[in-house]
Amino acid sequence: MTGADDTSQPPASPAPAGPEALPEHARRAAAAWAAAGSGGAAAGPADGVPAADAAQAQVTPQEAQKLEALLDEIEGQDEREDSRVKFTDSFGLVLLLLVTTYFVTAIAGDHQWGRVASLVLLAATTWLALRASHVQRTLLRWAVALIPIVTAIAVVAVVLGSEETGKGVGAALTVLLVVVAPIAIARRLLTHITVSFNTFYGAVCIYLLIAMWFASVYTFSAWAQDTPFFVQVQPPEKAGAIDYLYFSFITMTTVGYGDLTAAAGVGRMTAACEAVVGQLYLITVVALVVQNLGQSRHYKNIRKRLQGR
């Protein structure tokens, strides 16, 4: 709508005269510019006009084009920086290592060499997850220094200690490592400018790591209490590492075969919490990532980026 007293429009030129003539990505950038206060006008909706349209109307096409060029520069800088760091966003490889760890646990069972192999694979997976998540160099250096030491101590405890000692130490190490990796992956995924398959792989890695964390909690709980965790497994039989991992995944996916059930109240409530967490994660995080595959999210991060320049 135009009028004789309308002074908000730019001078007539061969270029598009209004935001409605801009491409969709440019309109989104223009709206983000106005919302960040870069256009110099208050970002409030006019009477009867949606907030997004009002924000776009406060930005000239020239400003939108400048912002678009700035976004291209920022994205290019991110890509160049990521390309200099090996294994950045290699969440597909992290996922492969996780699945390999599960199958080694299934094949080796509770044999000594199987526990050692599982610990080494888990340590390698944690290191790669931190590397793929592009964490700060200081944190990565600490991880490179501490993960081998802690893993070596756990391996020695497994080899030289009793079966129960090895199981407890392995479970404790798994809990520690599995807490670090999902946090680093989640922080990295939130910085992805474009929702890609690497974003999806990272989200699946977090899901699998959550299941592994709960399995380790079950294992450590049974070891600390020295009582059978499952109703179906009573002395002299002992539940193996694959039993806890299997129970964790069955619980998290709410399949509920019923072949393994927790005996104590704490175990039952922990399983219930895992079921809720697993379902909420699938219907929110994973579903959102799948829905937005291939879409750019730079307009959501633009305020933070521009304020830092």
C-alpha positions in Angstrom: 0.0 0.0 0.0 1.4 3.5 -0.9 0.4 7.0 -0.2 1.5 10.6 -0.8 2.9 10.9 2.8 4.6 7.5 2.8 8.3 8.1 3.3 9.3 4.6 4.3 9.9 3.4 0.7 13.3 3.7 -0.9 13.7 5.9 -4.0 12.5 4.4 -7.2 15.1 2.4 -9.1 15.3 -0.5 -11.5 15.9 -2.8 -8.5 12.9 -4.3 -6.6 11.3 -1.6 -4.5 9.9 -3.6 -1.6 10.7 -6.7 0.5 7.9 -8.6 -1.1 9.9 -8.7 -4.3 12.9 -10.2 -2.7 13.7 -14.0 -2.8 12.6 -16.0 0.2 16.0 -16.3 1.8 16.6 -12.6 1.4 13.3 -11.8 3.1 14.2 -14.0 6.0 17.6 -12.3 6.2 15.9 -8.9 6.1 13.5 -9.9 8.9 16.4 -11.1 11.0 18.3 -7.8 10.4 15.3 -5.8 11.6 14.7 -8.1 14.6 18.4 -7.6 15.6 17.9 -3.8 15.5 20.4 -3.3 12.6 17.9 -1.4 10.5 17.6 1.3 13.2 13.9 1.0 13.5 11.9 -0.6 16.3 10.9 -4.2 15.5 7.2 -4.1 16.3 4.2 -5.2 14.2 2.0 -2.5 12.7 -1.8 -2.6 13.2 -3.1 -5.6 11.3 0.3 -6.6 9.9 2.1 -9.8 11.1 5.3 -9.3 13.0 7.5 -10.9 10.3 6.0 -8.7 7.5 6.4 -5.6 9.7 10.1 -6.5 10.3 10.6 -7.0 6.6 9.0 -3.7 5.7 11.5 -1.8 7.8 14.5 -3.0 5.7 15.3 -1.7 2.3 16.4 -4.1 -0.5 19.9 -2.6 -0.4 20.2 -3.5 3.3 18.9 -7.0 2.7 21.5 -7.5 -0.1 24.3 -6.3 2.2 23.1 -8.7 4.9 22.9 -11.6 2.4 26.5 -10.9 1.3 27.6 -10.8 5.0 25.9 -14.1 5.6 27.7 -15.7 2.6 31.0 -14.4 4.0 30.2 -15.8 7.5 29.2 -19.2 6.1 32.3 -19.3 4.0 34.5 -18.6 7.0 32.8 -21.4 8.9 33.4 -23.9 6.1 37.0 -22.9 5.7 37.6 -23.2 9.5 35.9 -26.6 9.6 37.9 -27.9 6.7 41.1 -27.2 8.5 40.1 -29.5 11.4 40.3 -33.2 10.6 37.2 -35.3 11.3 35.0 -32.2 11.9 31.3 -33.3 11.7 32.3 -36.9 11.1 29.3 -38.1 13.0 28.7 -40.9 10.5 32.0 -42.4 11.6 31.1 -41.9 15.3 27.9 -43.8 14.6 29.8 -46.6 12.9 32.1 -46.9 15.9 29.2 -47.0 18.3 27.5 -49.8 16.4 30.8 -51.7 16.2 31.1 -51.4 20.0 27.7 -52.9 20.5 28.4 -55.9 18.3 31.8 -56.5 19.9 30.0 -56.5 23.3 27.4 -58.9 21.9 30.0 -61.3 20.4 32.6 -61.1 23.1 30.2 -61.2 26.0 31.9 -60.8 29.4 35.2 -62.4 28.3 38.2 -60.5 29.4 39.4 -59.6 25.9 35.9 -58.5 25.0 35.7 -56.0 27.9 39.1 -54.7 26.9 38.1 -54.3 23.3 34.8 -52.6 24.3 36.6 -50.1 26.5 39.2 -49.2 23.9 36.5 -48.8 21.2 34.4 -46.6 23.6 37.4 -44.5 24.4 38.1 -44.1 20.6 34.5 -43.2 20.0 34.5 -40.5 22.8 37.7 -39.0 21.4 36.3 -39.0 17.8 33.0 -37.5 19.1 34.9 -34.6 20.7 36.9 -34.1 17.5 33.9 -34.2 15.3 32.1 -31.7 17.6 35.0 -29.2 17.1 35.4 -28.6 20.8 37.8 -26.0 22.1 41.4 -26.9 21.7 42.1 -26.8 25.5 39.3 -29.3 26.1 40.4 -31.5 23.3 44.0 -31.5 24.6 42.8 -32.5 28.1 40.7 -35.3 26.5 43.6 -36.5 24.5 45.7 -36.6 27.7 43.1 -38.1 30.1 41.1 -40.5 28.0 44.1 -42.9 27.3 45.2 -42.7 31.0 41.7 -43.5 32.3 41.2 -46.2 29.7 44.5 -47.8 30.6 43.7 -47.8 34.3 40.3 -49.5 33.5 42.0 -52.1 31.3 44.5 -52.9 34.0 41.7 -53.3 36.5 39.8 -55.6 34.1 42.9 -57.7 33.4 44.3 -58.0 36.9 41.2 -57.6 39.0 38.3 -60.0 39.6 35.4 -60.3 37.3 33.2 -58.1 39.4 35.9 -55.5 39.8 36.3 -55.3 36.0 32.6 -55.0 35.5 32.3 -52.2 38.0 35.3 -50.3 36.7 34.1 -50.7 33.1 30.6 -49.5 33.9 32.0 -46.4 35.8 34.2 -45.5 32.9 31.4 -45.9 30.4 29.2 -43.6 32.5 32.0 -41.0 32.5 32.7 -41.1 28.8 29.1 -41.3 27.7 28.3 -38.2 29.6 30.9 -36.1 27.8 30.3 -37.1 24.3 26.5 -36.3 23.9 27.0 -32.8 25.4 29.8 -32.1 22.9 27.8 -33.4 20.0 24.7 -31.5 21.0 26.6 -28.2 21.2 28.1 -28.8 17.8 24.7 -29.7 16.2 23.2 -26.4 17.5 25.8 -24.5 15.5 25.1 -26.2 12.2 24.1 -23.6 9.7 22.4 -26.1 7.4 20.6 -29.2 8.7 22.4 -32.0 6.9 22.8 -35.7 7.1 25.7 -35.1 9.5 23.2 -33.3 11.8 21.0 -36.4 11.6 23.9 -38.8 12.3 24.9 -36.7 15.3 21.3 -36.8 16.6 21.2 -40.6 16.3 24.6 -40.8 18.0 23.2 -38.9 21.0 20.2 -41.3 21.1 22.5 -44.4 21.1 24.8 -42.9 23.7 21.8 -42.2 26.0 20.9 -45.8 25.8 24.5 -46.8 26.5 24.5 -44.5 29.5 21.4 -46.1 31.0 22.9 -49.6 30.4 26.0 -48.5 32.3 23.8 -47.2 35.1 22.0 -50.5 35.4 25.3 -52.4 35.4 26.9 -50.2 38.0 23.8 -50.3 40.1 23.8 -54.1 40.1 27.5 -54.2 40.9 27.2 -51.6 43.7 24.3 -53.4 45.4 25.6 -56.9 44.8 22.0 -58.0 44.1 20.5 -59.4 40.9 19.2 -56.6 38.7 16.8 -58.8 36.6 14.0 -60.9 37.9 14.7 -63.6 35.3 18.5 -63.9 36.1 19.1 -65.3 39.6 22.2 -66.7 41.2 24.3 -68.7 40.2 23.5 -67.1 36.9 24.8 -63.6 36.2 23.6 -61.0 33.8 26.2 -60.0 31.1 27.0 -56.7 29.6 24.9 -57.5 26.5 21.9 -58.1 28.8 22.0 -54.6 30.3 22.6 -53.1 26.8 19.7 -55.1 25.3 17.4 -54.2 28.2 18.3 -50.5 27.8 17.5 -50.4 24.1 14.3 -52.4 24.5 13.2 -50.0 27.3 14.2 -46.9 25.4 12.3 -47.9 22.3 9.3 -49.0 24.5 9.3 -52.4 22.7 8.9 -54.2 26.1 9.4 -57.9 25.1 9.2 -58.8 28.8 12.0 -61.4 28.7 14.1 -59.1 31.0 12.5 -57.0 33.8 14.0 -55.0 36.6 13.7 -56.6 40.0 14.2 -53.6 42.4 12.2 -50.4 42.7 15.1 -48.2 41.7 15.8 -50.2 38.6 12.1 -50.1 37.6 11.9 -46.3 38.0 15.2 -45.8 36.1 13.8 -47.9 33.3 10.6 -45.8 33.3 12.6 -42.6 33.1 14.6 -44.0 30.2 11.4 -44.9 28.3 10.1 -41.4 28.7 13.4 -39.8 27.7 13.7 -42.1 24.6 10.2 -41.3 23.4 10.5 -37.5 24.0 13.9 -37.5 22.1 12.5 -39.3 19.1 9.3 -37.2 18.7 11.1 -33.9 19.2 14.8 -33.8 18.4 15.0 -36.6 15.7 11.7 -35.7 14.2 12.7 -32.0 14.0 16.0 -32.8 12.4 14.4 -35.1 9.8 11.7 -32.5 9.0 14.3 -29.8 8.4 16.9 -31.8 6.4 18.5 -29.6 3.8 17.1 -26.3 5.2 19.3 -23.4 6.2 19.2 -22.1 9.8 21.5 -19.1 9.4 18.7 -16.6 10.0 18.2 -18.1 13.5 21.9 -17.5 14.4 22.2 -14.1 12.8 21.7 -11.9 15.8 24.5 -13.6 17.7 26.8 -13.4 14.7 26.1 -9.7 13.9 26.5 -8.6 17.5 29.9 -10.2 17.6 31.2 -8.3 14.6 
